[in-house]
Structures are given as C-alpha cells and as structure tokens.
C-alpha cells in the first residue's frame, strides 16, 4: 500500500508517517517508481505507536515496542525492553498522582479556610484604590 492508504487506515497523516520514517520507526521502502510502499506489518507498527502515544508515551518511548514487533514477536510488549518502558511509565504516573494528591489537599485546605472566613460574616466588597468606595472617582461631581 502507498503512504496515503496507510495514513488513512492508521488514522494519522502522511506527514506523521514521514516523521516516523525520519526517526527510524517506520521502514523506508520504495517501489521502482520511487513511491513509498507499506504492508500490514507497517500498519501494526503505526497502530502500536498511536496507541502508546494516546496513553501518554513519548515517541522515543515507543521504540522498544516497535523493535519488538519488527523482531517478529506477536505483540509489541513481548520484549524485556518494552516491559522496562512500562515500568518507567508507571513510576512516572505514580509520581504525578502523588503530586496531584498534594495539590488537591492544598486546594481543599484553601477552600476550607475561604468557607470559614465567609461563614464568619459578610465579606466587604473590594475597593479600588483609584476610585472611591462606590466605584466613582472621588473627584467626580456627577
């Protein structure tokens, strides 16, 4: 198949496919007429890359999965290097979840303080230093 058909079947753009090729993730095979040619194995590679990217993996993080498929394994995560990437991504996600939990706790504390202040009585309207207490310049006569 040609690049346009591969892009359509994989749900991506020809530009992305050329980029994957330039990064060595997609083989660069050419027909006698100079057109790029691809097969079903290439479609599997692209689908693997796209799935991992949808999960938040960077393009370079997909390389071990692609290499695993190219080596003839039935799935991109059948190889030790792919499992290492999974482990690293899980550690990264755990760290992010921990940081988000801390931020959530801080926001909850701020909310509790703000609600306590509001419950203590009416909150005065903010006053702009450039205007008087009612939003009119003090020097205005009207």
Secondary structure, 3 states (H helix, E strand, C coil): CCHHHHHHHHCCCHHHHHHHHHCCCCCCCECCCCCECCCHHHHHHHHHHHHHHHCCCCCHHHHHHHHHHHCCCCCCCCCHHHHHHHHHHHHHHHHHHHHHHHHHHHHHHHHHHHHHHHHHCCCCCCCCCCCCCCCCCCCCCC
